[in-house]
Amino acid sequence: MTVASIRDEVTELLQELIRLDTVNPPGNETPAAELLRDYLESNGVQCELYAKVPDRANLVARIPGGDGSKLALLSHTDTVLADPDEWELGPWSGELRDGEVWGRGALDMKGEVAASAVALASLAREGFRPSGDLIFVAAADEEVNVGFGLSWLCAEHPEAVRADYALNEGGGDRIALGGRALYLVSVAEKMSAPFVLRTRGRSGHASVPQIADNALLKAAPLIDKLGRFEPEPRHIPETEAFCRAVFDEVPEPREAYRRLRELDPTIAEFALSLLGPTYAPTMVSASLKRNVVPAVCEVTVDSRLQPGQTPDESAALVRSVLGDGDYELEWIEASGGTRSPMDSPLFGVIAAWVGETEPEARVVADCLSGFTDSHWMREAFGTVAYGFFPARAMPPEVTSLLVHSANERVPVADLELGVEFYRFAARALLA
């Protein structure tokens, strides 16, 4: 297959995917799963749709192999919402402009969906026979995760998605620090452990506020305390590995942050988020009427814990920050917080590809502050799951501003690079 045809094929497939509105909620991912099924089956790839409800199908495709290790290429077809009034081009236009494909999901993560599918299709056309199954999963419901996507597949159809290794979103950015080029491999992620902070008072007419007990006012100083709190930073294995790649040593956490700020303030802030738990109050619910003093105020706090930390440890820390008082804490969920070993055949494959593509660059393990579907594979099967979709045409500081934002777009050069990497990984790991 020529480079030009790979580029055109992945570009056109991504444009078709973007033109399908799969904003979650409601998701409506089935048309995307059917589009991918039709494309892959036309290239000789085995496909199966799995759906908990008809409108929210997951696609699992594979090139079957022997008894060797299985590699899964993970992706999801749902996206976050988009307000067309904020965009220069329509968020579902899929327009190609100046070498970039525009639209919601171009970066997160229909671009990776398209690259994975084209890699699978092109290998199938060439007669690739892997030593173990090469699996492609285009899952529903990653952005909201209410039980229609990969978590459901792992529980209800484990044999369809079980794999020894997996590649997913969350890594692959090329960054330059201190004159060194680094490719980040996400080997771990923080736990998503949001909770509700609740205060109670007594309702009353807002025209005479002194006769009531305003629960919203009780919540205000607690919100301020959480917003100002800075936990004592502590290294995790992934931040130590990052420091060794950048500094050739592991400075203590505060010193590492200071030195990173001298090199790149933006990267330093991302690194700081990994050095401890984070607590971000994001939603407030109180009175539903302007003229009624609220008796109850609920503050939703987005909390992310380091891998290995537990919600119980977090609860104790939060109470020490807020102090004694008349409030309640209710944990909503606890997902993620898993990691895969840094030393594995798959990590070696990534390092080998980078070595061929950019010999002077280094490959370094990283931890995600967010959540991905890699968690479900690690939890269900002990899968060695990494986030790695190489990107070097668009600077990571630009990418970070476009994900989940207006004017999302992806360079065609990075789509092509992703296809090339997935083809390399499949051949190298499943030879």
Secondary structure as UniProt FT lines:
FT   HELIX           3..18
FT   TURN            24..26
FT   HELIX           30..41
FT   TURN            42..44
FT   STRAND          46..51
FT   TURN            54..55
FT   STRAND          57..63
FT   STRAND          71..76
FT   HELIX           84..86
FT   TURN            91..92
FT   STRAND          96..97
FT   TURN            98..99
FT   STRAND          100..102
FT   TURN            104..105
FT   HELIX           106..110
FT   HELIX           111..125
FT   TURN            126..127
FT   STRAND          134..139
FT   TURN            142..144
FT   HELIX           150..156
FT   HELIX           158..161
FT   STRAND          165..168
FT   STRAND          173..177
FT   TURN            178..179
FT   STRAND          180..189
FT   STRAND          191..192
FT   STRAND          195..200
FT   STRAND          204..205
FT   TURN            206..207
FT   HELIX           209..211
FT   HELIX           215..228
FT   HELIX           237..247
FT   HELIX           253..263
FT   HELIX           265..274
FT   STRAND          278..285
FT   TURN            290..291
FT   STRAND          292..293
FT   STRAND          296..305
FT   TURN            307..308
FT   HELIX           311..322
FT   STRAND          328..331
FT   STRAND          335..336
FT   HELIX           345..357
FT   TURN            359..360
FT   STRAND          362..368
FT   HELIX           374..381
FT   STRAND          384..387
FT   HELIX           396..402
FT   TURN            403..404
FT   TURN            406..407
FT   STRAND          409..411
FT   HELIX           412..429
//
